[in-house]
Amino acid sequence: MFKFTKTSVFVFIMLILFFVIEIFICQYSIESEIGKDIMQKTTELNSEKQIIEKIERWQIKIPKISLNAPISEGTTKEILNQYVGHFENTSKKTGNIGLAAHNRGYEVNYFKDLKLLKEGDEIIYEYNEFEKIYQVEKCRIIRDTEWEYLEEKEENTLTLITYIENQPEYRRCVQAVEKDPI
């Protein structure tokens, strides 16, 4: 039979302590490496997000009606439920830029006050690093079949279109031309 001596108990405790310390060191080292990886990935993702946000700056501002709205490609219901939509067959920088948005009855109704615009009011359009200031020239009611307002033009024009309340065959159309730089 084995007798426990002070020395054997001491050696046994030292072995246990050694293994506990080794386990702690290994675990700390692994956690430290994982922590470094997580921090590096987080930093990379934040950098990518900042790059994407810088690239994808696309918005319209209309000071008179306190509008500052993001723009997205397309005019589907899903797009217009969150953004001002860009008519895909129109330009994004020069010529005629066509935009549409809801004006009532949805969670997001960016063009709800479009009817308050008058000739001479300013509209600011930003697409990435591109920015232009337009001045309202025409505010009119058009039929839903009058698509010529979105046709290409040589003059830099911004065309905003939304529905007319309780008149599904009509649209409100605001056209603004690029303001001459001062």
N, C-alpha and C positions, 0 to 999 in steps of 0.2 A: 504494500500500500504506500501511496505517496504522502509524504509529510509536508505540510506547508510551513516553510521557514520564512523568516522576515525577508530574506534575500529573494526567495521565489515569489513572494507576494509583491515585492518591489518590482521585480522584473516583469511580472504579469501586468501590473498597473502601468508600467512604462510602455509596454507593448500596446496596451489599449489606448493610452494617451497618444502614442505615436500614430496609430491608425486613425484616431479621431482627428488629429491635426492634419494628416495627409488628406483625409476626406474633405475637411474644411478648405484646405488650400486648393484642391482640385475643383471643388464646387465654386469657390470664389473666382478662380481663374476662368472657369467656363462662363460664369455669370458675367464676369468682366468682359470677356470676349464677345458674348452675346450683347451686352450693353453697348460696347463699342460699335458692333454691327448695326444695332438698332439706331444709335445716334447718327451713324454715317448715312444709313438709308433715309432717315428723317430729314437730314440736311439736304441730301440729293433730291428728295421729293419736294421740299420747300423751294429749292432752286428751280426745279422743273415747273412748279406751279407759278412762280414769279415770271418765268419766261413765257409760259402759256398765257397768263393774264396780260402781259405786255403785248403779246402778239394778237390776242383776241379782244382788244379794246374796240368795240363797235357799239356806238350809241347815238341817240338823238337827244338834243336839249332844246326846249322851247321855253325861254324865260317867262314870257307873258302868261303862260298857263302852268308854270312851275313843273314842267315835265322834264324828267331826266330818266330815260328808259334805255335798256339794253336792246340790241337788235340781233336777230338770228336769221339764218338763211331759210327761206320758205315761208309760205302763207297758210300752212295747214292749221286746223283747229288746235292741234297739240302745240304748235309753235306759238300761235297767237294767245294761247292760254298763259304763256309765260313771258313773251317778248313782243316787241314790234317786229313784224315779219318783213323780210326783203323779198320783193318779187324777183324770182330767180332769172327771169329773162331781161332784167334791167341791169344797168351798170352798178358798180360799187364806188367808183371814184369820179368819173367824168360823164358828161352827157346827162341822160335822164335817170335818176335814181328813184325807184319806186318802193314805197313802204306802206304797210297796212297794219291796223291794230283794231281790237275791239273797242267799243265806246260805251257799252252798258251790258248788264246781265251776266258778266263773268267775274271771276275773282280778280283778274287783271284787265283793266279798261284804260289803257294808256291814251287812247284818242277821245276820251269822254268830253274833253273841253275843246276839241278841235273847232267846233262851231263858233268859239269866241274869237278866233283869229281874224285879223283884218289885214288889208293891204299895208305893207310896210313893216309888219312884225318880223322879228328875226327868228331864224331856226339855225341851230348849230348841229352839224353832222360830223361825226368822228368815225374813222375807220383805220384802226392801227395808228400809225404816225400821221395819217392824212386827216386834215381838218378843214372844213369850209363853213363859211357863214352865208346863209341864204336869206333873202327877203321875200316875204309873201307877196305874190303878184296877183293871184286869182283864188277866189273861194267860190266854189259853185257846186250845184247839185247836178249829178250826171246819172244817166241810166246805167244799169248793171252790165249793159252790152257795149258801152262806149270805152273800149280798151285803147283807143288812140292816145289817150292821156298818158299811157305808159310807153308809147313808142319812143325810140331813140331820137334824141335831138342833138344838135351841135352845141347849143347853149347849155351850160351846166344848170340843170334843173333838179329840184327835189319835189317829188309828187307823193302826197300823203292821201290815202284812201281809207274810208271807213263806211259802215252801213248807216242808213238813215233810219231813225226809230220808227217802227211799225210800217215801213215802206220798203219791203224786201227787194223791189225792182230798182231802187235808187241808191246812190252812194254819194257821200260828201267827198269832194275832191279839192284839196288845197295844193296849189303849185307855187313854188318859190324859186327864184332865180338867184344865182350866185351874186353876192354883194361885191361890188368893186372894192378892192383894198384901198385903204386911205393912205 
